[in-house]
Amino acid sequence: SAILHQLYPISIINALNTPTGITTLVRKPLSAIRARETWRLLCALRSSPHAAIVDAFGSALHYTDNCPAVRADELLAALQTEGFTGLGVGDLTGD
């Protein structure tokens, strides 16, 4: 968007277009999250004080947490307590 281009140089925006680009620049674990209610999940994750980056990428939401030690199973359990169903969480960092 135009606002994003005003805030960040185009080289940073282009670097964030891939999972590897995100983890390289942010230096935090990256998870891919899928749920039946993608829009509600996107809004919930973006409003979380723990979220560093949350963005749609294909059919999944790519998520980085401010806590570098968060595990996919912990994230899945937290989302299930919020009432989300049909969840899938995967680690994209390969760590």
Backbone as JSON Lines, residues from 0, in Angstrom:
{"i":0,"aa":"S","n":[0.84,-1.19,0.0],"ca":[0.0,0.0,0.0],"c":[0.87,1.24,0.0]}
{"i":1,"aa":"A","n":[0.29,2.37,-0.3],"ca":[1.03,3.63,-0.36],"c":[1.61,4.0,1.0]}
{"i":2,"aa":"I","n":[0.87,3.74,2.07],"ca":[1.36,4.07,3.41],"c":[2.58,3.22,3.74]}
{"i":3,"aa":"L","n":[2.54,1.94,3.4],"ca":[3.67,1.06,3.67],"c":[4.91,1.55,2.94]}
{"i":4,"aa":"H","n":[4.74,2.0,1.7],"ca":[5.87,2.5,0.93],"c":[6.43,3.79,1.52]}
{"i":5,"aa":"Q","n":[5.61,4.59,2.18],"ca":[6.09,5.79,2.83],"c":[6.88,5.47,4.08]}
{"i":6,"aa":"L","n":[6.5,4.39,4.76],"ca":[7.15,4.04,6.02],"c":[8.44,3.25,5.85]}
{"i":7,"aa":"Y","n":[8.52,2.42,4.81],"ca":[9.65,1.52,4.64],"c":[10.22,1.63,3.23]}
{"i":8,"aa":"P","n":[11.54,1.52,3.1],"ca":[12.14,1.49,1.77],"c":[11.66,0.26,1.0]}
{"i":9,"aa":"I","n":[11.57,0.38,-0.3],"ca":[11.07,-0.7,-1.15],"c":[11.89,-1.98,-0.98]}
{"i":10,"aa":"S","n":[13.18,-1.86,-0.68],"ca":[14.01,-3.06,-0.5],"c":[13.55,-3.88,0.7]}
{"i":11,"aa":"I","n":[13.1,-3.24,1.77],"ca":[12.6,-3.96,2.94],"c":[11.27,-4.62,2.62]}
{"i":12,"aa":"I","n":[10.39,-3.91,1.92],"ca":[9.09,-4.47,1.55],"c":[9.28,-5.7,0.68]}
{"i":13,"aa":"N","n":[10.17,-5.63,-0.31],"ca":[10.41,-6.78,-1.18],"c":[11.03,-7.94,-0.43]}
{"i":14,"aa":"A","n":[11.87,-7.66,0.54],"ca":[12.51,-8.72,1.33],"c":[11.5,-9.47,2.19]}
{"i":15,"aa":"L","n":[10.41,-8.81,2.57],"ca":[9.41,-9.44,3.41],"c":[8.4,-10.27,2.61]}
{"i":16,"aa":"N","n":[8.6,-10.38,1.32],"ca":[7.65,-11.12,0.48],"c":[7.83,-12.63,0.53]}
{"i":17,"aa":"T","n":[8.78,-13.12,1.31],"ca":[8.99,-14.55,1.43],"c":[9.15,-14.92,2.91]}
{"i":18,"aa":"P","n":[8.84,-16.16,3.27],"ca":[9.07,-16.58,4.65],"c":[10.53,-16.41,5.08]}
{"i":19,"aa":"T","n":[11.47,-16.74,4.2],"ca":[12.88,-16.58,4.54],"c":[13.22,-15.11,4.76]}
{"i":20,"aa":"G","n":[12.64,-14.24,3.94],"ca":[12.87,-12.81,4.12],"c":[12.39,-12.31,5.46]}
{"i":21,"aa":"I","n":[11.24,-12.79,5.89],"ca":[10.69,-12.37,7.18],"c":[11.59,-12.82,8.31]}
{"i":22,"aa":"T","n":[11.98,-14.09,8.32],"ca":[12.8,-14.59,9.43],"c":[14.19,-13.98,9.42]}
{"i":23,"aa":"T","n":[14.72,-13.65,8.24],"ca":[16.03,-13.02,8.16],"c":[16.0,-11.61,8.74]}
{"i":24,"aa":"L","n":[14.98,-10.85,8.38],"ca":[14.9,-9.47,8.86],"c":[14.44,-9.36,10.31]}
{"i":25,"aa":"V","n":[13.49,-10.17,10.71],"ca":[12.91,-10.07,12.03],"c":[13.7,-10.88,13.06]}
{"i":26,"aa":"R","n":[14.34,-11.95,12.61],"ca":[15.14,-12.83,13.46],"c":[14.32,-13.45,14.6]}
{"i":27,"aa":"K","n":[13.12,-13.87,14.26],"ca":[12.24,-14.55,15.2],"c":[11.63,-15.75,14.5]}
{"i":28,"aa":"P","n":[11.24,-16.77,15.25],"ca":[10.59,-17.93,14.63],"c":[9.32,-17.53,13.87]}
{"i":29,"aa":"L","n":[9.08,-18.19,12.77],"ca":[7.93,-17.9,11.92],"c":[7.03,-19.13,11.86]}
{"i":30,"aa":"S","n":[5.75,-18.94,12.13],"ca":[4.77,-20.02,12.06],"c":[3.75,-19.73,10.97]}
{"i":31,"aa":"A","n":[3.27,-20.79,10.34],"ca":[2.14,-20.69,9.41],"c":[0.92,-21.22,10.15]}
{"i":32,"aa":"I","n":[-0.14,-20.42,10.2],"ca":[-1.34,-20.81,10.94],"c":[-2.52,-20.81,9.99]}
{"i":33,"aa":"R","n":[-3.29,-21.88,10.06],"ca":[-4.52,-21.98,9.28],"c":[-5.68,-22.24,10.23]}
{"i":34,"aa":"A","n":[-6.83,-21.67,9.9],"ca":[-8.05,-21.88,10.69],"c":[-9.25,-21.73,9.77]}
{"i":35,"aa":"R","n":[-10.38,-22.25,10.21],"ca":[-11.6,-22.12,9.4],"c":[-12.0,-20.66,9.27]}
{"i":36,"aa":"E","n":[-11.81,-19.9,10.32],"ca":[-12.19,-18.48,10.32],"c":[-10.93,-17.62,10.22]}
{"i":37,"aa":"T","n":[-10.4,-17.54,9.01],"ca":[-9.13,-16.86,8.79],"c":[-9.19,-15.39,9.17]}
{"i":38,"aa":"W","n":[-10.24,-14.7,8.78],"ca":[-10.34,-13.26,9.07],"c":[-10.39,-13.01,10.58]}
{"i":39,"aa":"R","n":[-11.2,-13.79,11.3],"ca":[-11.28,-13.63,12.75],"c":[-9.94,-13.94,13.4]}
{"i":40,"aa":"L","n":[-9.26,-14.95,12.89],"ca":[-7.94,-15.31,13.41],"c":[-6.94,-14.18,13.16]}
{"i":41,"aa":"L","n":[-6.96,-13.61,11.97],"ca":[-6.07,-12.5,11.65],"c":[-6.28,-11.34,12.61]}
{"i":42,"aa":"C","n":[-7.52,-10.98,12.83],"ca":[-7.83,-9.88,13.76],"c":[-7.4,-10.19,15.19]}
{"i":43,"aa":"A","n":[-7.65,-11.43,15.63],"ca":[-7.29,-11.82,16.99],"c":[-5.78,-11.81,17.19]}
{"i":44,"aa":"L","n":[-5.05,-12.34,16.22],"ca":[-3.59,-12.37,16.35],"c":[-3.0,-10.97,16.3]}
{"i":45,"aa":"R","n":[-3.51,-10.12,15.42],"ca":[-2.98,-8.75,15.33],"c":[-3.26,-7.95,16.59]}
{"i":46,"aa":"S","n":[-4.32,-8.29,17.31],"ca":[-4.62,-7.55,18.54],"c":[-3.87,-8.11,19.75]}
{"i":47,"aa":"S","n":[-3.17,-9.22,19.57],"ca":[-2.42,-9.83,20.66],"c":[-1.17,-9.02,20.98]}
{"i":48,"aa":"P","n":[-0.91,-8.77,22.27],"ca":[0.32,-8.05,22.64],"c":[1.58,-8.87,22.37]}
{"i":49,"aa":"H","n":[1.42,-10.17,22.12],"ca":[2.56,-11.04,21.86],"c":[2.98,-11.07,20.4]}
{"i":50,"aa":"A","n":[2.12,-10.59,19.51],"ca":[2.39,-10.67,18.08],"c":[3.42,-9.64,17.64]}
{"i":51,"aa":"A","n":[4.41,-10.1,16.9],"ca":[5.38,-9.19,16.29],"c":[4.93,-8.86,14.87]}
{"i":52,"aa":"I","n":[4.66,-9.89,14.07],"ca":[4.17,-9.72,12.69],"c":[3.09,-10.76,12.45]}
{"i":53,"aa":"V","n":[1.98,-10.34,11.87],"ca":[0.92,-11.25,11.45],"c":[0.47,-10.78,10.07]}
{"i":54,"aa":"D","n":[0.55,-11.66,9.08],"ca":[0.13,-11.27,7.75],"c":[-0.35,-12.49,6.98]}
{"i":55,"aa":"A","n":[-1.26,-12.26,6.07],"ca":[-1.75,-13.33,5.2],"c":[-0.69,-13.63,4.15]}
{"i":56,"aa":"F","n":[-0.48,-14.92,3.91],"ca":[0.49,-15.35,2.91],"c":[-0.07,-16.62,2.29]}
{"i":57,"aa":"G","n":[-0.7,-16.5,1.15],"ca":[-1.37,-17.64,0.55],"c":[-2.58,-18.02,1.38]}
{"i":58,"aa":"S","n":[-2.72,-19.3,1.68],"ca":[-3.88,-19.77,2.45],"c":[-3.62,-19.76,3.96]}
{"i":59,"aa":"A","n":[-2.45,-19.3,4.38],"ca":[-2.1,-19.3,5.8],"c":[-1.81,-17.89,6.28]}
{"i":60,"aa":"L","n":[-1.78,-17.75,7.59],"ca":[-1.31,-16.52,8.21],"c":[0.11,-16.78,8.69]}
{"i":61,"aa":"H","n":[1.01,-15.9,8.37],"ca":[2.37,-16.02,8.86],"c":[2.48,-15.18,10.11]}
{"i":62,"aa":"Y","n":[3.03,-15.79,11.16],"ca":[3.02,-15.2,12.49],"c":[4.39,-15.29,13.13]}
{"i":63,"aa":"T","n":[4.85,-14.18,13.65],"ca":[6.04,-14.18,14.5],"c":[5.63,-13.63,15.85]}
{"i":64,"aa":"D","n":[6.16,-14.23,16.89],"ca":[5.81,-13.88,18.25],"c":[6.94,-13.08,18.89]}
{"i":65,"aa":"N","n":[6.6,-12.16,19.77],"ca":[7.62,-11.39,20.48],"c":[8.43,-12.26,21.43]}
{"i":66,"aa":"C","n":[7.89,-13.4,21.81],"ca":[8.6,-14.35,22.65],"c":[9.31,-15.35,21.73]}
{"i":67,"aa":"P","n":[10.63,-15.34,21.66],"ca":[11.32,-16.21,20.71],"c":[11.2,-17.69,21.01]}
{"i":68,"aa":"A","n":[10.78,-18.05,22.22],"ca":[10.71,-19.46,22.59],"c":[9.32,-20.07,22.42]}
{"i":69,"aa":"V","n":[8.36,-19.34,21.84],"ca":[7.01,-19.88,21.68],"c":[7.06,-21.1,20.75]}
{"i":70,"aa":"R","n":[6.34,-22.14,21.14],"ca":[6.28,-23.36,20.34],"c":[4.94,-23.45,19.64]}
{"i":71,"aa":"A","n":[4.91,-24.16,18.53],"ca":[3.68,-24.29,17.74],"c":[2.56,-24.92,18.57]}
{"i":72,"aa":"D","n":[2.88,-25.92,19.4],"ca":[1.84,-26.57,20.19],"c":[1.26,-25.63,21.25]}
{"i":73,"aa":"E","n":[2.09,-24.74,21.79],"ca":[1.6,-23.74,22.75],"c":[0.68,-22.74,22.07]}
{"i":74,"aa":"L","n":[1.06,-22.32,20.88],"ca":[0.24,-21.39,20.12],"c":[-1.09,-22.03,19.75]}
{"i":75,"aa":"L","n":[-1.05,-23.28,19.32],"ca":[-2.26,-24.01,18.98],"c":[-3.2,-24.12,20.18]}
{"i":76,"aa":"A","n":[-2.68,-24.47,21.33],"ca":[-3.48,-24.61,22.55],"c":[-4.12,-23.27,22.93]}
{"i":77,"aa":"A","n":[-3.35,-22.18,22.83],"ca":[-3.88,-20.85,23.17],"c":[-5.01,-20.46,22.23]}
{"i":78,"aa":"L","n":[-4.87,-20.75,20.95],"ca":[-5.92,-20.41,19.98],"c":[-7.17,-21.26,20.18]}
{"i":79,"aa":"Q","n":[-6.99,-22.51,20.54],"ca":[-8.13,-23.38,20.81],"c":[-8.93,-22.88,22.01]}
{"i":80,"aa":"T","n":[-8.27,-22.35,23.03],"ca":[-8.99,-21.81,24.19],"c":[-9.77,-20.56,23.81]}
{"i":81,"aa":"E","n":[-9.38,-19.91,22.71],"ca":[-10.11,-18.74,22.22],"c":[-11.28,-19.13,21.31]}
{"i":82,"aa":"G","n":[-11.48,-20.44,21.13],"ca":[-12.62,-20.91,20.35],"c":[-12.36,-21.16,18.88]}
{"i":83,"aa":"F","n":[-11.12,-21.12,18.45],"ca":[-10.81,-21.38,17.04],"c":[-10.82,-22.88,16.78]}
{"i":84,"aa":"T","n":[-11.37,-23.26,15.62],"ca":[-11.42,-24.67,15.24],"c":[-10.77,-24.84,13.88]}
{"i":85,"aa":"G","n":[-10.51,-26.1,13.54],"ca":[-9.9,-26.39,12.24],"c":[-8.51,-25.8,12.12]}
{"i":86,"aa":"L","n":[-7.77,-25.77,13.22],"ca":[-6.46,-25.14,13.26],"c":[-5.35,-26.04,12.76]}
{"i":87,"aa":"G","n":[-4.41,-25.42,12.15],"ca":[-3.16,-26.06,11.78],"c":[-2.05,-25.06,12.01]}
{"i":88,"aa":"V","n":[-1.0,-25.46,12.72],"ca":[0.14,-24.58,12.99],"c":[1.4,-25.31,12.6]}
{"i":89,"aa":"G","n":[2.22,-24.66,11.81],"ca":[3.49,-25.26,11.4],"c":[4.62,-24.27,11.54]}
{"i":90,"aa":"D","n":[5.8,-24.8,11.82],"ca":[7.0,-23.98,11.95],"c":[7.63,-23.81,10.57]}
{"i":91,"aa":"L","n":[7.9,-22.57,10.2],"ca":[8.5,-22.29,8.89],"c":[9.98,-21.95,8.98]}
{"i":92,"aa":"T","n":[10.52,-21.92,10.19],"ca":[11.92,-21.51,10.34],"c":[12.89,-22.67,10.2]}
{"i":93,"aa":"G","n":[12.42,-23.88,10.41],"ca":[13.31,-25.03,10.3],"c":[14.25,-25.18,11.47]}
{"i":94,"aa":"D","n":[14.0,-24.44,12.55],"ca":[14.87,-24.55,13.73],"c":[14.53,-25.77,14.55]}
